[in-house]
Amino acid sequence: HVPVPLWFRQWVNNMGKKVHVDIAISSCFMTRRYEKPESWAKIISDLGFEYVSLDSDALDYFYSGDPEYIEKAAKHTRKVFEDSGLKIIDYLTGFAPYRFFGLAHEDAESRMQMYRWLEGAIKIASLVGAESVSGRFDAFSVEVLNDPEAFKERYDELLRLYRGLAVTAKKEGLLALGIEQMYVPSLIPYTISGTKEYFADANLGNADGVTLRPVLDTGHACGQDYGVAEEDLYYAGLITATEEWWNQ
């Protein structure tokens, strides 16, 4: 049970108690089960959804095929979904990118490998008609977390890379690049105050790119007792903090 935040209750009152919310479904539950976009579209339509968050494991820039195949598959997926009355609103990272240090790796070439993956993901998102790319693309090692100087250097470099990707996303016609809020210190941000600080830092000097936004995963109990307390231990606090950040 999640307590209804005050801002939401006030918003409902201001809207005359009439609210319309569009809910999308992630296609991740079909990964490694169905490989044809026609099957994805039929199942999602039969479930009654109109909006879809496309799981990147279904069409991965590195693993699904060469650039020619990727472009053909992405365009085909978009057509199938549009013909079925469906709209892909987001391209959300699947399982693969979560398993690496990625953009926070100590080695520059390893960082650039994830950067290239994300450039490809942005291209796919544009081809399928999505508005954003979202997910998790980095992790900080224990060695770095225990070294304040190394952490500062890696943190600054990480945000610089995200700003570069935000510029690429804007050129491809996307509206946002989302970074998922997590629940352990190696996956920043993982607290409410840390989320506010992270995205304030990330969007500073980002005038030429799309907005870098938090992705709220309500399956993550924020903090999970990693030295945090109070608002970081329940969902409603994170939801309220995210709304406050967006309103700024």
Disulfide bonds with the S-S distance in Angstrom:
none
